[in-house]
Amino acid sequence: MTAAPPTIAPAGGALATDDLSAYYGTLEAVGNVSIAFRRKSVTALIGPSGCGKTTLLRCLNRLHELTFDACVSGRVLLEDCDIYEWGMDPMAIRRRIGMVFQRPNPFPTLSILDNAVACGGRRLNRRAKIEVAERALRAAALWDEVKDKLTRSPLQLSGGQQQRLCIARAVAAEPEVLLMDEPTASLDPIATAVIEELMARLAERFTIVAVTHNMQQAARVSDVTAFMLADADGTGRLIEVDDTAKLFTKPSDPRTEDYITGRFG
């Protein structure tokens, strides 16, 4: 019998982990995490450096296994289907669970237009490509800024524009889930504000899981916040997950309160 998805987080999740652990060789980087991510909302993963936030994020679309000697145990459930089950196509999973990285990484040899549709997994004629790119670029609040520059190199764009182009590239594949690993860490405050506003709009369409070191950002953009902390052995553990407003005002675990009030971290 297949176990029901965990309900440690608020109900209604499209994505969940069930007793998930992640390893680099014999080193356990993340231990026994069970969490369900609320559908069409933003969940922030917070915690000190080295507590396993990014490793957990990379497990959610099977990027973790691309690292040498890396493996996982437990399950990641996408609409109740385990993405690590034998025979599952990792590339198909990554189209359903897109990812935006800490630093903008547009493909430098492709045009802005080709970047916007690069992860769609479809062969398109030019007219169809422009239609798909326009939808994706509008979703990333970038179309009006680049519609007359589609044949240019993405490296001519600002850092904030490049990050929005990477977001467009991810959403062009029409994923169910969008993972974001500190998407504003390398951006200035103005570009950060644009991305934060964009995340709120994207959550109307996608389930978003975002790693951030910025607790003010987590409080601004997320509906749910999950706090992680490394134990004495260096294994990242999920300490607490709750609605953001409650976690930041009345956390259940004293370690969460110590972190958000700046006593450590």
Steps between C-alpha positions, in 0.01 A plus 500: 500500500628849410534732797301823496701819444613665824293785637758675717450816293163659419279272291448527125855431385596411145851405614610318816794315650462186707789421737747646249873482573780618271860385501838593355678169524460396865429857618132553580428859393121493554328262736146360508311802364125463454322808372212574263517823300177691467364519148522839319672679783855597603685290759826651629781277626705686760785408731874558554755427230580130479166376634406321175251744344650496151566125516135442588392727214719312252349170614154623402572475127781242502786746448668368815580170334713679236763570766774237525428233760163657593189298576169521684272277705132549567255643248417820316135496394374708209122464495545175700752356248852434632743682268781263607308188403682275256432594138413865565663732244701769688478744209122468491494558877709817462255636245221449754711639787695796364789671675649850519850526644675750724693666218336576165618236252357575154652292220758744358508352149122528456294809429253645747222336296664157501581527872135564578389171344812288561344279768166442332604165355322565170610569143331820386492701181589869537142623531415246769831571675420871520152424636640271772779746580257790528283308748803404707657845488172665594469258792849612607409870460771537234322511164465878472871544574629249243235468228716705261823320599405134460791418267761654732724325749356464851834622632399852388226499765541619858539245780137538604382462141716191455344346811150572368605343169600188695160505668337529157707204380375294794132591463502447122493127574173556692617324818281423796772603746766771487808470723703812576842488665562848643381661176583856611831437680709659222258784418475862614202616713300630202537176302427304819171684548400419140572129550311494831194658338532252215508204743167608645344505153656169398354334811158546342610239243777294658597337827820685599770380738770760564821486702592834656748622760303823528236460769341833411458369147346177629254703706412717199454241226409165656175348617673217686848489655706193585797533737796263469796453732804272497538266796827422681597257222445764230181342366232747395169446679159655451424667833171674437262591217197724529315792349756779466313750716475248785855371474647851513279620787441190710732213403442165669865404541742712707775436243285670235447800728873519573577506126242754390588733788868487406636310799695279259549452129 
